[in-house]
């Protein structure tokens, strides 16, 4: 279920001018809400991409490790280890 939240943001000076320039007939957005939603979506994507890159780096290090460092585990051992 989707929930809508109303938020108030105060901007002044250069930030207010910047938003106004992006929200106008000649700007990229029709209204401030549309602009803010797009910024939030982009930031969410950035955070998700950073998490993915960290995971990818960790997996690359793991798979680059010498095979001799791997330890054979049974499914029961893995399950027990992950329950901690």
PDB file of N, CA, C and O in Angstrom:
ATOM      1  N   UNK A   1       0.843  -1.180   0.000  1.00  0.00           N
ATOM      2  CA  UNK A   1       0.000   0.000   0.000  1.00  0.00           C
ATOM      3  C   UNK A   1       0.885   1.240   0.000  1.00  0.00           C
ATOM      4  O   UNK A   1       1.841   1.340   0.769  1.00  0.00           O
ATOM      5  N   UNK A   2       0.557   2.155  -0.853  1.00  0.00           N
ATOM      6  CA  UNK A   2       1.328   3.386  -0.975  1.00  0.00           C
ATOM      7  C   UNK A   2       0.829   4.427   0.010  1.00  0.00           C
ATOM      8  O   UNK A   2      -0.373   4.542   0.250  1.00  0.00           O
ATOM      9  N   UNK A   3       1.751   5.179   0.576  1.00  0.00           N
ATOM     10  CA  UNK A   3       1.409   6.219   1.534  1.00  0.00           C
ATOM     11  C   UNK A   3       1.936   7.544   1.023  1.00  0.00           C
ATOM     12  O   UNK A   3       3.063   7.624   0.533  1.00  0.00           O
ATOM     13  N   UNK A   4       1.137   8.569   1.133  1.00  0.00           N
ATOM     14  CA  UNK A   4       1.549   9.901   0.721  1.00  0.00           C
ATOM     15  C   UNK A   4       1.857  10.728   1.952  1.00  0.00           C
ATOM     16  O   UNK A   4       1.088  10.744   2.913  1.00  0.00           O
ATOM     17  N   UNK A   5       2.981  11.412   1.916  1.00  0.00           N
ATOM     18  CA  UNK A   5       3.394  12.267   3.011  1.00  0.00           C
ATOM     19  C   UNK A   5       3.623  13.670   2.474  1.00  0.00           C
ATOM     20  O   UNK A   5       4.266  13.854   1.440  1.00  0.00           O
ATOM     21  N   UNK A   6       3.101  14.646   3.176  1.00  0.00           N
ATOM     22  CA  UNK A   6       3.337  16.032   2.812  1.00  0.00           C
ATOM     23  C   UNK A   6       4.473  16.559   3.666  1.00  0.00           C
ATOM     24  O   UNK A   6       4.479  16.389   4.885  1.00  0.00           O
ATOM     25  N   UNK A   7       5.436  17.201   3.015  1.00  0.00           N
ATOM     26  CA  UNK A   7       6.588  17.747   3.718  1.00  0.00           C
ATOM     27  C   UNK A   7       6.757  19.204   3.328  1.00  0.00           C
ATOM     28  O   UNK A   7       6.407  19.609   2.220  1.00  0.00           O
ATOM     29  N   UNK A   8       7.292  19.976   4.241  1.00  0.00           N
ATOM     30  CA  UNK A   8       7.574  21.381   3.975  1.00  0.00           C
ATOM     31  C   UNK A   8       9.083  21.575   3.983  1.00  0.00           C
ATOM     32  O   UNK A   8       9.776  21.144   4.904  1.00  0.00           O
ATOM     33  N   UNK A   9       9.574  22.226   2.947  1.00  0.00           N
ATOM     34  CA  UNK A   9      11.008  22.494   2.836  1.00  0.00           C
ATOM     35  C   UNK A   9      11.179  23.988   2.624  1.00  0.00           C
ATOM     36  O   UNK A   9      10.522  24.576   1.764  1.00  0.00           O
ATOM     37  N   UNK A  10      12.047  24.597   3.392  1.00  0.00           N
ATOM     38  CA  UNK A  10      12.319  26.033   3.244  1.00  0.00           C
ATOM     39  C   UNK A  10      13.639  26.217   2.525  1.00  0.00           C
ATOM     40  O   UNK A  10      14.666  25.669   2.925  1.00  0.00           O
ATOM     41  N   UNK A  11      13.597  26.990   1.468  1.00  0.00           N
ATOM     42  CA  UNK A  11      14.799  27.310   0.713  1.00  0.00           C
ATOM     43  C   UNK A  11      14.890  28.810   0.563  1.00  0.00           C
ATOM     44  O   UNK A  11      13.876  29.501   0.468  1.00  0.00           O
ATOM     45  N   UNK A  12      16.099  29.303   0.541  1.00  0.00           N
ATOM     46  CA  UNK A  12      16.277  30.733   0.313  1.00  0.00           C
ATOM     47  C   UNK A  12      17.512  30.945  -0.542  1.00  0.00           C
ATOM     48  O   UNK A  12      18.316  30.034  -0.744  1.00  0.00           O
ATOM     49  N   UNK A  13      17.644  32.135  -1.027  1.00  0.00           N
ATOM     50  CA  UNK A  13      18.839  32.518  -1.766  1.00  0.00           C
ATOM     51  C   UNK A  13      19.091  31.689  -2.993  1.00  0.00           C
ATOM     52  O   UNK A  13      18.194  31.438  -3.799  1.00  0.00           O
ATOM     53  N   UNK A  14      20.332  31.267  -3.121  1.00  0.00           N
ATOM     54  CA  UNK A  14      20.776  30.548  -4.320  1.00  0.00           C
ATOM     55  C   UNK A  14      20.014  29.245  -4.534  1.00  0.00           C
ATOM     56  O   UNK A  14      19.719  28.883  -5.673  1.00  0.00           O
ATOM     57  N   UNK A  15      19.688  28.531  -3.444  1.00  0.00           N
ATOM     58  CA  UNK A  15      18.951  27.279  -3.597  1.00  0.00           C
ATOM     59  C   UNK A  15      17.549  27.527  -4.143  1.00  0.00           C
ATOM     60  O   UNK A  15      17.085  26.813  -5.032  1.00  0.00           O
ATOM     61  N   UNK A  16      16.882  28.539  -3.608  1.00  0.00           N
ATOM     62  CA  UNK A  16      15.548  28.887  -4.090  1.00  0.00           C
ATOM     63  C   UNK A  16      15.592  29.305  -5.555  1.00  0.00           C
ATOM     64  O   UNK A  16      14.734  28.904  -6.342  1.00  0.00           O
ATOM     65  N   UNK A  17      16.575  30.097  -5.920  1.00  0.00           N
ATOM     66  CA  UNK A  17      16.728  30.539  -7.303  1.00  0.00           C
ATOM     67  C   UNK A  17      16.988  29.355  -8.231  1.00  0.00           C
ATOM     68  O   UNK A  17      16.468  29.303  -9.345  1.00  0.00           O
ATOM     69  N   UNK A  18      17.791  28.411  -7.765  1.00  0.00           N
ATOM     70  CA  UNK A  18      18.118  27.239  -8.573  1.00  0.00           C
ATOM     71  C   UNK A  18      16.870  26.404  -8.832  1.00  0.00           C
ATOM     72  O   UNK A  18      16.627  25.972  -9.959  1.00  0.00           O
ATOM     73  N   UNK A  19      16.079  26.177  -7.780  1.00  0.00           N
ATOM     74  CA  UNK A  19      14.847  25.416  -7.941  1.00  0.00           C
ATOM     75  C   UNK A  19      13.904  26.152  -8.886  1.00  0.00           C
ATOM     76  O   UNK A  19      13.315  25.537  -9.776  1.00  0.00           O
ATOM     77  N   UNK A  20      13.759  27.446  -8.704  1.00  0.00           N
ATOM     78  CA  UNK A  20      12.865  28.230  -9.555  1.00  0.00           C
ATOM     79  C   UNK A  20      13.289  28.139 -11.024  1.00  0.00           C
ATOM     80  O   UNK A  20      12.436  28.095 -11.911  1.00  0.00           O
ATOM     81  N   UNK A  21      14.574  28.112 -11.280  1.00  0.00           N
ATOM     82  CA  UNK A  21      15.060  28.014 -12.655  1.00  0.00           C
ATOM     83  C   UNK A  21      14.741  26.658 -13.279  1.00  0.00           C
ATOM     84  O   UNK A  21      14.563  26.552 -14.492  1.00  0.00           O
ATOM     85  N   UNK A  22      14.669  25.617 -12.439  1.00  0.00           N
ATOM     86  CA  UNK A  22      14.368  24.273 -12.932  1.00  0.00           C
ATOM     87  C   UNK A  22      12.879  23.992 -12.990  1.00  0.00           C
ATOM     88  O   UNK A  22      12.449  23.033 -13.631  1.00  0.00           O
ATOM     89  N   UNK A  23      12.087  24.824 -12.323  1.00  0.00           N
ATOM     90  CA  UNK A  23      10.637  24.658 -12.284  1.00  0.00           C
ATOM     91  C   UNK A  23      10.019  25.906 -12.907  1.00  0.00           C
ATOM     92  O   UNK A  23       9.746  26.896 -12.228  1.00  0.00           O
ATOM     93  N   UNK A  24       9.812  25.830 -14.193  1.00  0.00           N
ATOM     94  CA  UNK A  24       9.234  26.974 -14.902  1.00  0.00           C
ATOM     95  C   UNK A  24       8.852  26.508 -16.298  1.00  0.00           C
ATOM     96  O   UNK A  24       9.045  25.346 -16.655  1.00  0.00           O
ATOM     97  N   UNK A  25       8.320  27.412 -17.065  1.00  0.00           N
ATOM     98  CA  UNK A  25       7.973  27.064 -18.444  1.00  0.00           C
ATOM     99  C   UNK A  25       9.196  26.661 -19.246  1.00  0.00           C
ATOM    100  O   UNK A  25       9.101  25.830 -20.150  1.00  0.00           O
ATOM    101  N   UNK A  26      10.327  27.235 -18.930  1.00  0.00           N
ATOM    102  CA  UNK A  26      11.553  26.902 -19.653  1.00  0.00           C
ATOM    103  C   UNK A  26      12.403  25.865 -18.913  1.00  0.00           C
ATOM    104  O   UNK A  26      13.404  25.388 -19.447  1.00  0.00           O
ATOM    105  N   UNK A  27      12.005  25.515 -17.679  1.00  0.00           N
ATOM    106  CA  UNK A  27      12.750  24.539 -16.887  1.00  0.00           C
ATOM    107  C   UNK A  27      12.382  23.112 -17.246  1.00  0.00           C
ATOM    108  O   UNK A  27      11.557  22.869 -18.127  1.00  0.00           O
ATOM    109  N   UNK A  28      12.997  22.184 -16.560  1.00  0.00           N
ATOM    110  CA  UNK A  28      12.796  20.757 -16.831  1.00  0.00           C
ATOM    111  C   UNK A  28      11.578  20.178 -16.130  1.00  0.00           C
ATOM    112  O   UNK A  28      11.133  19.085 -16.480  1.00  0.00           O
ATOM    113  N   UNK A  29      11.033  20.878 -15.157  1.00  0.00           N
ATOM    114  CA  UNK A  29       9.941  20.350 -14.334  1.00  0.00           C
ATOM    115  C   UNK A  29       8.763  21.314 -14.329  1.00  0.00           C
ATOM    116  O   UNK A  29       8.927  22.531 -14.420  1.00  0.00           O
ATOM    117  N   UNK A  30       7.568  20.734 -14.221  1.00  0.00           N
ATOM    118  CA  UNK A  30       6.353  21.556 -14.196  1.00  0.00           C
ATOM    119  C   UNK A  30       6.074  22.155 -12.831  1.00  0.00           C
ATOM    120  O   UNK A  30       5.483  23.230 -12.723  1.00  0.00           O
ATOM    121  N   UNK A  31       6.511  21.442 -11.770  1.00  0.00           N
ATOM    122  CA  UNK A  31       6.272  21.952 -10.416  1.00  0.00           C
ATOM    123  C   UNK A  31       7.358  21.458  -9.472  1.00  0.00           C
ATOM    124  O   UNK A  31       8.131  20.563  -9.811  1.00  0.00           O
ATOM    125  N   UNK A  32       7.406  22.045  -8.299  1.00  0.00           N
ATOM    126  CA  UNK A  32       8.448  21.727  -7.312  1.00  0.00           C
ATOM    127  C   UNK A  32       8.335  20.277  -6.856  1.00  0.00           C
ATOM    128  O   UNK A  32       9.352  19.602  -6.693  1.00  0.00           O
ATOM    129  N   UNK A  33       7.122  19.791  -6.650  1.00  0.00           N
ATOM    130  CA  UNK A  33       6.948  18.407  -6.193  1.00  0.00           C
ATOM    131  C   UNK A  33       7.555  17.412  -7.174  1.00  0.00           C
ATOM    132  O   UNK A  33       8.225  16.462  -6.771  1.00  0.00           O
ATOM    133  N   UNK A  34       7.319  17.634  -8.459  1.00  0.00           N
ATOM    134  CA  UNK A  34       7.882  16.765  -9.490  1.00  0.00           C
ATOM    135  C   UNK A  34       9.417  16.789  -9.421  1.00  0.00           C
ATOM    136  O   UNK A  34      10.067  15.750  -9.529  1.00  0.00           O
ATOM    137  N   UNK A  35       9.975  17.974  -9.243  1.00  0.00           N
ATOM    138  CA  UNK A  35      11.425  18.128  -9.159  1.00  0.00           C
ATOM    139  C   UNK A  35      11.983  17.396  -7.937  1.00  0.00           C
ATOM    140  O   UNK A  35      12.974  16.674  -8.048  1.00  0.00           O
ATOM    141  N   UNK A  36      11.364  17.574  -6.790  1.00  0.00           N
ATOM    142  CA  UNK A  36      11.832  16.929  -5.556  1.00  0.00           C
ATOM    143  C   UNK A  36      11.722  15.410  -5.661  1.00  0.00           C
ATOM    144  O   UNK A  36      12.640  14.695  -5.259  1.00  0.00           O
ATOM    145  N   UNK A  37      10.601  14.910  -6.202  1.00  0.00           N
ATOM    146  CA  UNK A  37      10.453  13.458  -6.365  1.00  0.00           C
ATOM    147  C   UNK A  37      11.563  12.894  -7.246  1.00  0.00           C
ATOM    148  O   UNK A  37      12.110  11.830  -6.957  1.00  0.00           O
ATOM    149  N   UNK A  38      11.898  13.616  -8.332  1.00  0.00           N
ATOM    150  CA  UNK A  38      12.964  13.157  -9.213  1.00  0.00           C
ATOM    151  C   UNK A  38      14.308  13.144  -8.484  1.00  0.00           C
ATOM    152  O   UNK A  38      15.083  12.200  -8.635  1.00  0.00           O
ATOM    153  N   UNK A  39      14.586  14.176  -7.702  1.00  0.00           N
ATOM    154  CA  UNK A  39      15.834  14.215  -6.930  1.00  0.00           C
ATOM    155  C   UNK A  39      15.909  13.050  -5.951  1.00  0.00           C
ATOM    156  O   UNK A  39      16.959  12.424  -5.807  1.00  0.00           O
ATOM    157  N   UNK A  40      14.807  12.762  -5.284  1.00  0.00           N
ATOM    158  CA  UNK A  40      14.785  11.660  -4.316  1.00  0.00           C
ATOM    159  C   UNK A  40      14.989  10.324  -5.026  1.00  0.00           C
ATOM    160  O   UNK A  40      15.744   9.476  -4.550  1.00  0.00           O
ATOM    161  N   UNK A  41      14.320  10.135  -6.164  1.00  0.00           N
ATOM    162  CA  UNK A  41      14.497   8.891  -6.929  1.00  0.00           C
ATOM    163  C   UNK A  41      15.959   8.719  -7.352  1.00  0.00           C
ATOM    164  O   UNK A  41      16.520   7.629  -7.240  1.00  0.00           O
ATOM    165  N   UNK A  42      16.563   9.793  -7.833  1.00  0.00           N
ATOM    166  CA  UNK A  42      17.968   9.717  -8.254  1.00  0.00           C
ATOM    167  C   UNK A  42      18.881   9.401  -7.079  1.00  0.00           C
ATOM    168  O   UNK A  42      19.824   8.622  -7.218  1.00  0.00           O
ATOM    169  N   UNK A  43      18.612   9.996  -5.927  1.00  0.00           N
ATOM    170  CA  UNK A  43      19.437   9.727  -4.742  1.00  0.00           C
ATOM    171  C   UNK A  43      19.252   8.288  -4.289  1.00  0.00           C
ATOM    172  O   UNK A  43      20.218   7.635  -3.893  1.00  0.00           O
ATOM    173  N   UNK A  44      18.026   7.786  -4.343  1.00  0.00           N
ATOM    174  CA  UNK A  44      17.751   6.386  -3.988  1.00  0.00           C
ATOM    175  C   UNK A  44      18.517   5.453  -4.922  1.00  0.00           C
ATOM    176  O   UNK A  44      19.133   4.490  -4.466  1.00  0.00           O
ATOM    177  N   UNK A  45      18.485   5.727  -6.211  1.00  0.00           N
ATOM    178  CA  UNK A  45      19.237   4.923  -7.174  1.00  0.00           C
ATOM    179  C   UNK A  45      20.734   4.973  -6.882  1.00  0.00           C
ATOM    180  O   UNK A  45      21.418   3.955  -6.986  1.00  0.00           O
ATOM    181  N   UNK A  46      21.247   6.146  -6.517  1.00  0.00           N
ATOM    182  CA  UNK A  46      22.663   6.298  -6.195  1.00  0.00           C
ATOM    183  C   UNK A  46      23.045   5.438  -4.996  1.00  0.00           C
ATOM    184  O   UNK A  46      24.072   4.760  -5.015  1.00  0.00           O
ATOM    185  N   UNK A  47      22.220   5.465  -3.959  1.00  0.00           N
ATOM    186  CA  UNK A  47      22.489   4.678  -2.750  1.00  0.00           C
ATOM    187  C   UNK A  47      22.436   3.181  -3.069  1.00  0.00           C
ATOM    188  O   UNK A  47      23.280   2.416  -2.602  1.00  0.00           O
ATOM    189  N   UNK A  48      21.451   2.765  -3.861  1.00  0.00           N
ATOM    190  CA  UNK A  48      21.352   1.358  -4.242  1.00  0.00           C
ATOM    191  C   UNK A  48      22.536   0.922  -5.092  1.00  0.00           C
ATOM    192  O   UNK A  48      23.033  -0.194  -4.939  1.00  0.00           O
ATOM    193  N   UNK A  49      22.987   1.790  -5.984  1.00  0.00           N
ATOM    194  CA  UNK A  49      24.146   1.471  -6.814  1.00  0.00           C
ATOM    195  C   UNK A  49      25.407   1.350  -5.969  1.00  0.00           C
ATOM    196  O   UNK A  49      26.229   0.465  -6.209  1.00  0.00           O
ATOM    197  N   UNK A  50      25.569   2.227  -4.982  1.00  0.00           N
ATOM    198  CA  UNK A  50      26.728   2.133  -4.085  1.00  0.00           C
ATOM    199  C   UNK A  50      26.709   0.813  -3.323  1.00  0.00           C
ATOM    200  O   UNK A  50      27.752   0.175  -3.175  1.00  0.00           O
ATOM    201  N   UNK A  51      25.548   0.393  -2.838  1.00  0.00           N
ATOM    202  CA  UNK A  51      25.435  -0.874  -2.111  1.00  0.00           C
ATOM    203  C   UNK A  51      25.775  -2.039  -3.036  1.00  0.00           C
ATOM    204  O   UNK A  51      26.464  -2.976  -2.632  1.00  0.00           O
ATOM    205  N   UNK A  52      25.295  -1.981  -4.270  1.00  0.00           N
ATOM    206  CA  UNK A  52      25.602  -3.027  -5.243  1.00  0.00           C
ATOM    207  C   UNK A  52      27.100  -3.079  -5.541  1.00  0.00           C
ATOM    208  O   UNK A  52      27.684  -4.160  -5.615  1.00  0.00           O
ATOM    209  N   UNK A  53      27.716  -1.918  -5.712  1.00  0.00           N
ATOM    210  CA  UNK A  53      29.159  -1.871  -6.004  1.00  0.00           C
ATOM    211  C   UNK A  53      29.967  -2.431  -4.840  1.00  0.00           C
ATOM    212  O   UNK A  53      30.956  -3.129  -5.062  1.00  0.00           O
ATOM    213  N   UNK A  54      29.561  -2.137  -3.590  1.00  0.00           N
ATOM    214  CA  UNK A  54      30.257  -2.703  -2.424  1.00  0.00           C
ATOM    215  C   UNK A  54      30.144  -4.223  -2.427  1.00  0.00           C
ATOM    216  O   UNK A  54      31.126  -4.923  -2.181  1.00  0.00           O
ATOM    217  N   UNK A  55      28.947  -4.731  -2.706  1.00  0.00           N
ATOM    218  CA  UNK A  55      28.738  -6.176  -2.750  1.00  0.00           C
ATOM    219  C   UNK A  55      29.559  -6.801  -3.875  1.00  0.00           C
ATOM    220  O   UNK A  55      30.179  -7.848  -3.689  1.00  0.00           O
ATOM    221  N   UNK A  56      29.561  -6.162  -5.033  1.00  0.00           N
ATOM    222  CA  UNK A  56      30.316  -6.669  -6.179  1.00  0.00           C
ATOM    223  C   UNK A  56      31.810  -6.722  -5.854  1.00  0.00           C
ATOM    224  O   UNK A  56      32.482  -7.699  -6.187  1.00  0.00           O
ATOM    225  N   UNK A  57      32.333  -5.678  -5.204  1.00  0.00           N
ATOM    226  CA  UNK A  57      33.739  -5.647  -4.818  1.00  0.00           C
ATOM    227  C   UNK A  57      34.054  -6.771  -3.835  1.00  0.00           C
ATOM    228  O   UNK A  57      35.077  -7.445  -3.957  1.00  0.00           O
ATOM    229  N   UNK A  58      33.173  -6.966  -2.867  1.00  0.00           N
ATOM    230  CA  UNK A  58      33.380  -8.035  -1.881  1.00  0.00           C
ATOM    231  C   UNK A  58      33.382  -9.402  -2.558  1.00  0.00           C
ATOM    232  O   UNK A  58      34.206 -10.257  -2.233  1.00  0.00           O
ATOM    233  N   UNK A  59      32.470  -9.607  -3.492  1.00  0.00           N
ATOM    234  CA  UNK A  59      32.416 -10.893  -4.198  1.00  0.00           C
ATOM    235  C   UNK A  59      33.649 -11.090  -5.078  1.00  0.00           C
ATOM    236  O   UNK A  59      34.164 -12.203  -5.184  1.00  0.00           O
ATOM    237  N   UNK A  60      34.122 -10.024  -5.705  1.00  0.00           N
ATOM    238  CA  UNK A  60      35.331 -10.128  -6.534  1.00  0.00           C
ATOM    239  C   UNK A  60      36.530 -10.539  -5.687  1.00  0.00           C
ATOM    240  O   UNK A  60      37.341 -11.360  -6.114  1.00  0.00           O
ATOM    241  N   UNK A  61      36.644  -9.964  -4.474  1.00  0.00           N
ATOM    242  CA  UNK A  61      37.737 -10.343  -3.570  1.00  0.00           C
ATOM    243  C   UNK A  61      37.591 -11.798  -3.145  1.00  0.00           C
ATOM    244  O   UNK A  61      38.573 -12.535  -3.067  1.00  0.00           O
ATOM    245  N   UNK A  62      36.373 -12.195  -2.875  1.00  0.00           N
ATOM    246  CA  UNK A  62      36.124 -13.572  -2.438  1.00  0.00           C
ATOM    247  C   UNK A  62      36.494 -14.561  -3.530  1.00  0.00           C
ATOM    248  O   UNK A  62      37.184 -15.548  -3.274  1.00  0.00           O
ATOM    249  N   UNK A  63      36.036 -14.297  -4.745  1.00  0.00           N
ATOM    250  CA  UNK A  63      36.317 -15.229  -5.831  1.00  0.00           C
ATOM    251  C   UNK A  63      37.771 -15.168  -6.304  1.00  0.00           C
ATOM    252  O   UNK A  63      38.243 -16.081  -6.982  1.00  0.00           O
ATOM    253  N   UNK A  64      38.469 -14.112  -5.954  1.00  0.00           N
ATOM    254  CA  UNK A  64      39.878 -14.009  -6.312  1.00  0.00           C
ATOM    255  C   UNK A  64      40.783 -14.728  -5.312  1.00  0.00           C
ATOM    256  O   UNK A  64      41.970 -14.922  -5.574  1.00  0.00           O
ATOM    257  N   UNK A  65      40.227 -15.120  -4.178  1.00  0.00           N
ATOM    258  CA  UNK A  65      41.021 -15.798  -3.147  1.00  0.00           C
ATOM    259  C   UNK A  65      41.472 -17.166  -3.665  1.00  0.00           C
ATOM    260  O   UNK A  65      40.764 -17.808  -4.441  1.00  0.00           O
ATOM    261  N   UNK A  66      42.644 -17.600  -3.233  1.00  0.00           N
ATOM    262  CA  UNK A  66      43.138 -18.921  -3.648  1.00  0.00           C
ATOM    263  C   UNK A  66      42.170 -20.023  -3.208  1.00  0.00           C
ATOM    264  O   UNK A  66      41.583 -19.960  -2.128  1.00  0.00           O
ATOM    265  N   UNK A  67      42.023 -21.010  -4.051  1.00  0.00           N
ATOM    266  CA  UNK A  67      41.082 -22.096  -3.765  1.00  0.00           C
ATOM    267  C   UNK A  67      41.418 -22.802  -2.450  1.00  0.00           C
ATOM    268  O   UNK A  67      40.528 -23.338  -1.790  1.00  0.00           O
ATOM    269  N   UNK A  68      42.669 -22.804  -2.078  1.00  0.00           N
ATOM    270  CA  UNK A  68      43.086 -23.474  -0.844  1.00  0.00           C
ATOM    271  C   UNK A  68      42.491 -22.799   0.394  1.00  0.00           C
ATOM    272  O   UNK A  68      42.424 -23.414   1.458  1.00  0.00           O
ATOM    273  N   UNK A  69      42.064 -21.553   0.266  1.00  0.00           N
ATOM    274  CA  UNK A  69      41.498 -20.856   1.426  1.00  0.00           C
ATOM    275  C   UNK A  69      40.019 -21.173   1.634  1.00  0.00           C
ATOM    276  O   UNK A  69      39.439 -20.802   2.655  1.00  0.00           O
ATOM    277  N   UNK A  70      39.414 -21.856   0.671  1.00  0.00           N
ATOM    278  CA  UNK A  70      38.002 -22.214   0.817  1.00  0.00           C
ATOM    279  C   UNK A  70      37.853 -23.379   1.772  1.00  0.00           C
ATOM    280  O   UNK A  70      38.723 -24.246   1.856  1.00  0.00           O
ATOM    281  N   UNK A  71      36.751 -23.391   2.485  1.00  0.00           N
ATOM    282  CA  UNK A  71      36.479 -24.456   3.439  1.00  0.00           C
ATOM    283  C   UNK A  71      35.174 -25.124   3.042  1.00  0.00           C
ATOM    284  O   UNK A  71      34.152 -24.455   2.893  1.00  0.00           O
ATOM    285  N   UNK A  72      35.203 -26.419   2.873  1.00  0.00           N
ATOM    286  CA  UNK A  72      33.995 -27.165   2.511  1.00  0.00           C
ATOM    287  C   UNK A  72      33.044 -27.199   3.707  1.00  0.00           C
ATOM    288  O   UNK A  72      33.443 -27.541   4.820  1.00  0.00           O
ATOM    289  N   UNK A  73      31.790 -26.842   3.466  1.00  0.00           N
ATOM    290  CA  UNK A  73      30.776 -26.864   4.512  1.00  0.00           C
ATOM    291  C   UNK A  73      29.539 -27.575   3.997  1.00  0.00           C
ATOM    292  O   UNK A  73      29.203 -27.500   2.816  1.00  0.00           O
ATOM    293  N   UNK A  74      28.873 -28.263   4.900  1.00  0.00           N
ATOM    294  CA  UNK A  74      27.609 -28.896   4.529  1.00  0.00           C
ATOM    295  C   UNK A  74      26.489 -27.866   4.637  1.00  0.00           C
ATOM    296  O   UNK A  74      26.670 -26.803   5.231  1.00  0.00           O
ATOM    297  N   UNK A  75      25.347 -28.182   4.069  1.00  0.00           N
ATOM    298  CA  UNK A  75      24.191 -27.282   4.155  1.00  0.00           C
ATOM    299  C   UNK A  75      23.807 -27.056   5.618  1.00  0.00           C
ATOM    300  O   UNK A  75      23.411 -25.949   5.980  1.00  0.00           O
ATOM    301  N   UNK A  76      23.914 -28.062   6.447  1.00  0.00           N
ATOM    302  CA  UNK A  76      23.589 -27.936   7.870  1.00  0.00           C
ATOM    303  C   UNK A  76      24.542 -26.970   8.558  1.00  0.00           C
ATOM    304  O   UNK A  76      24.110 -26.155   9.373  1.00  0.00           O
ATOM    305  N   UNK A  77      25.829 -27.048   8.243  1.00  0.00           N
ATOM    306  CA  UNK A  77      26.822 -26.145   8.824  1.00  0.00           C
ATOM    307  C   UNK A  77      26.585 -24.697   8.390  1.00  0.00           C
ATOM    308  O   UNK A  77      26.717 -23.772   9.192  1.00  0.00           O
ATOM    309  N   UNK A  78      26.241 -24.512   7.140  1.00  0.00           N
ATOM    310  CA  UNK A  78      25.963 -23.162   6.643  1.00  0.00           C
ATOM    311  C   UNK A  78      24.749 -22.594   7.317  1.00  0.00           C
ATOM    312  O   UNK A  78      24.760 -21.438   7.740  1.00  0.00           O
ATOM    313  N   UNK A  79      23.695 -23.379   7.428  1.00  0.00           N
ATOM    314  CA  UNK A  79      22.475 -22.928   8.088  1.00  0.00           C
ATOM    315  C   UNK A  79      22.739 -22.566   9.538  1.00  0.00           C
ATOM    316  O   UNK A  79      22.268 -21.534  10.016  1.00  0.00           O
ATOM    317  N   UNK A  80      23.494 -23.413  10.249  1.00  0.00           N
ATOM    318  CA  UNK A  80      23.812 -23.163  11.655  1.00  0.00           C
ATOM    319  C   UNK A  80      24.638 -21.888  11.795  1.00  0.00           C
ATOM    320  O   UNK A  80      24.402 -21.085  12.697  1.00  0.00           O
ATOM    321  N   UNK A  81      25.602 -21.705  10.904  1.00  0.00           N
ATOM    322  CA  UNK A  81      26.452 -20.507  10.954  1.00  0.00           C
ATOM    323  C   UNK A  81      25.635 -19.235  10.727  1.00  0.00           C
ATOM    324  O   UNK A  81      25.892 -18.212  11.361  1.00  0.00           O
ATOM    325  N   UNK A  82      24.673 -19.291   9.845  1.00  0.00           N
ATOM    326  CA  UNK A  82      23.880 -18.112   9.509  1.00  0.00           C
ATOM    327  C   UNK A  82      22.765 -17.821  10.514  1.00  0.00           C
ATOM    328  O   UNK A  82      22.154 -16.754  10.457  1.00  0.00           O
ATOM    329  N   UNK A  83      22.494 -18.735  11.418  1.00  0.00           N
ATOM    330  CA  UNK A  83      21.467 -18.498  12.437  1.00  0.00           C
ATOM    331  C   UNK A  83      21.974 -17.677  13.605  1.00  0.00           C
ATOM    332  O   UNK A  83      21.184 -17.200  14.419  1.00  0.00           O
ATOM    333  N   UNK A  84      23.277 -17.507  13.697  1.00  0.00           N
ATOM    334  CA  UNK A  84      23.870 -16.781  14.807  1.00  0.00           C
ATOM    335  C   UNK A  84      23.577 -15.313  14.700  1.00  0.00           C
ATOM    336  O   UNK A  84      24.000 -14.535  15.555  1.00  0.00           O
TER     337      UNK A  84
END
